[in-house]
Amino acid sequence: MSTILVLGGSNGRTLEKLANKRDCQVIFHDGKNHGGVKKTFRSVIKKCDVIVVQKGACGHVSIDVAKEYAKKYDVPLLFNQGFGGTGALEMGLKHLQAA
């Protein structure tokens, strides 16, 4: 089962429901740094197959940390222009199917 990390937004529950219908697993993080994101991002990026950043709903610090760990752990990093959960999930699934 594929695992997609979605960074940014506030639609975690919706993403989980959509992921169940599409036979994949989703890890959601709102993209806010809450005083530090390095430990959190390191652990979730190790567990995922692809990262989708919702650019309209994610801060610069979180994006920079995600880029750093995506490169370090060789995980594909995609950018969704909006902040819709369905678009982010579809983008991740399309990438995984193409790979």
C-alpha positions as CSV (number, residue, x, y, z in Angstrom):
1,M,0.0,0.0,0.0
2,S,1.4,3.4,-1.0
3,T,1.8,6.2,1.6
4,I,1.4,9.8,0.6
5,L,2.5,12.7,2.9
6,V,0.4,15.8,2.4
7,L,1.8,19.0,3.9
8,G,-0.4,22.0,4.4
9,G,-4.1,22.7,4.9
10,S,-6.6,21.6,7.4
11,N,-8.4,18.7,5.7
12,G,-6.8,15.7,7.4
13,R,-10.0,13.8,8.0
14,T,-11.2,14.3,4.4
15,L,-7.9,13.1,3.1
16,E,-8.1,9.9,5.2
17,K,-11.5,9.1,3.8
18,L,-10.4,9.7,0.3
19,A,-7.3,7.6,0.7
20,N,-9.3,4.7,2.1
21,K,-11.5,4.8,-1.1
22,R,-8.4,4.7,-3.3
23,D,-6.5,2.0,-1.4
24,C,-3.6,4.1,-0.2
25,Q,-2.5,5.5,3.1
26,V,-2.2,9.3,3.8
27,I,-0.1,11.0,6.4
28,F,-1.3,14.6,7.0
29,H,0.6,17.5,8.6
30,D,-0.9,21.0,8.6
31,G,2.5,22.6,7.7
32,K,2.6,24.9,10.7
33,N,5.9,24.7,12.5
34,H,4.6,24.8,16.1
35,G,8.1,25.7,17.4
36,G,9.9,23.2,15.3
37,V,9.2,20.6,12.6
38,K,12.5,18.8,12.0
39,K,11.9,15.8,14.2
40,T,8.3,15.5,13.1
41,F,9.1,15.7,9.4
42,R,12.1,13.4,9.6
43,S,10.0,10.6,11.0
44,V,7.0,11.0,8.6
45,I,9.2,11.5,5.5
46,K,11.0,8.2,6.2
47,K,7.6,6.4,6.2
48,C,6.2,7.9,3.0
49,D,6.5,7.1,-0.8
50,V,5.8,10.6,-2.0
51,I,5.4,14.1,-0.5
52,V,2.8,16.6,-1.8
53,V,3.1,20.2,-0.5
54,Q,0.0,22.4,-0.7
55,K,1.7,25.6,-1.6
56,G,-1.3,27.8,-0.7
57,A,-1.4,26.4,2.8
58,C,2.1,25.7,4.0
59,G,4.8,28.0,5.4
60,H,8.2,28.7,4.0
61,V,10.0,27.1,6.9
62,S,8.0,23.9,6.6
63,I,8.6,23.7,2.8
64,D,12.4,24.2,3.3
65,V,12.6,21.4,5.9
66,A,10.5,19.1,3.7
67,K,12.9,19.8,0.7
68,E,15.9,19.1,2.9
69,Y,14.6,15.7,4.1
70,A,13.1,14.7,0.8
71,K,16.5,15.1,-0.8
72,K,18.2,13.3,2.1
73,Y,15.9,10.3,2.0
74,D,15.3,10.3,-1.8
75,V,11.6,10.8,-1.5
76,P,9.8,12.6,-4.5
77,L,8.5,16.1,-3.6
78,L,5.6,17.5,-5.5
79,F,3.9,20.9,-5.2
80,N,0.2,21.4,-5.5
81,Q,-0.7,25.0,-6.3
82,G,-3.8,25.2,-4.3
83,F,-4.8,23.8,-0.9
84,G,-7.5,21.2,-1.9
85,G,-7.1,17.8,-0.4
86,T,-8.5,15.9,-3.4
87,G,-6.0,17.6,-5.8
88,A,-3.1,16.8,-3.6
89,L,-4.0,13.2,-3.2
90,E,-4.6,12.7,-6.9
91,M,-1.3,14.3,-7.7
92,G,0.5,11.9,-5.3
93,L,-1.3,8.9,-6.8
94,K,-0.6,9.8,-10.4
95,H,3.1,10.1,-9.5
96,L,3.2,6.7,-7.8
97,Q,1.4,5.1,-10.8
98,A,3.8,6.6,-13.3
99,A,6.9,5.4,-11.3
